[in-house]
Amino acid sequence: MTKAVQEKMLKLTWEQIAAWRMRRHRLDRRAPAGTMLGVAGELCGLHAQVLSSAVLTLWSRVEGLEPGAVQRALWEDRTLVKTWAMRGTLHLLPAGELPLWYGALSTSPRHLRSKAWQKYFGMTLEELERLSVAVGNALEGCVLTREELAEKVGRITGSRKFAKKLAFGSWGTILKPAAFAGRLCFGPSNGQFVCFTHPRTWAAMAALMDPEAATKIVTRRFLSTYGPATYHDLARWWGGGGVATARQWLAALGDEVTPVEVDGKPAWMLVADAREAREYSPQRSVRLIPAFDQYVIGASRHAEHLMTSGARNLVYRPQGWISPVLLVNGFMQGVWRHEIKGNRLDVAVAPFNRVPRWVRPGAEEEAERLAEFLGRKLEFTWKN
């Protein structure tokens, strides 16, 4: 990038960025009732390693979200689908967008990283593809537990090795390529047993979108919600292909994107969004957002700019755990927890440092909303 280009770049402060992201995340003002699926799409799906966190991600953004709405969308209406997606983690994706997401995920090289992977899992790439196809065939028209799937794949392929791979050990890693290829998603559990089915059977899915077209849409979607972003931000969020892939995806958007300067360094935004971020004024806001919230996940590489110094380890914790966060004007100003005790909901908020007086009543109002959503009586604690 030339010096002349750098001098012309729009300069953004973190206050402007936080305000703009709050708006795009529907955290400055909740989206209207009935827009649950639209919001899930805007966020590029909902992180669902813990399903209750995905529910609260929507609660924090959608006005009047009904208790049980997410579960009904998943297992009754089938308008949300649970599957492995970005970074190989579980997500809830709008069923109507599956051709888009599977088109993009089909480019993922996660399982092709090295010979070491093949040696560790004892499978060649040809065997893995054969297994993935067999998984899709086995799941057509039915819902199977993992054990039932392993047995059926063994019969289809005539391979005890394949059946064993699915029945024991790191079976999730073995199944992810089938998910990325649009051959597998989660069905409703059978008691304690995880179940799978074929997306085409479960949600009447159309054909996968062309991968090149799909990755362009995904890149636009990411920038429109999580921008400004560097190549490393996009690579970290997607989790497959690294920085080289992120550069290719951003370059493919051509004149749709523009560099902006953040702390003296370039990052990328959609052209229209850059103008909006420059003109958008920070607004007073308080939100309690849940564990694994998309706002926090999207900021993982530059979170220090959006929180109190030294607080990172309180939010981004070991083993990939991401704490529930007290969000003030888009900045991570504390953590919180909630616990149901009979008909009571205990909510405890712990700011990292002193905050303006208006933050505590704002947090308590959020806790009241949560108690109403969960049908409990609130017990609120503010830990200075």
PyMOL commands that set and color helices and strands:
alter all, ss='L'
color gray80, all
select helices_A, chain A and resi 3-8+14-24+36-42+51-59+69-75+86-88+95-105+110-112+115-121+125-139+146-157+160-167+171-180+199-203+211-226+231-238+242-252+254-256+271-279+294-298+303-306+312-315+318-320+359-374
alter helices_A, ss='H'
color red, helices_A
select strands_A, chain A and resi 10-12+46-47+80-84+90-94+144-145+185-190+193-197+257-262+265-270+286-289+325-328+331-341+344-351+377-382
alter strands_A, ss='S'
color yellow, strands_A
deselect
rebuild
show_as cartoon
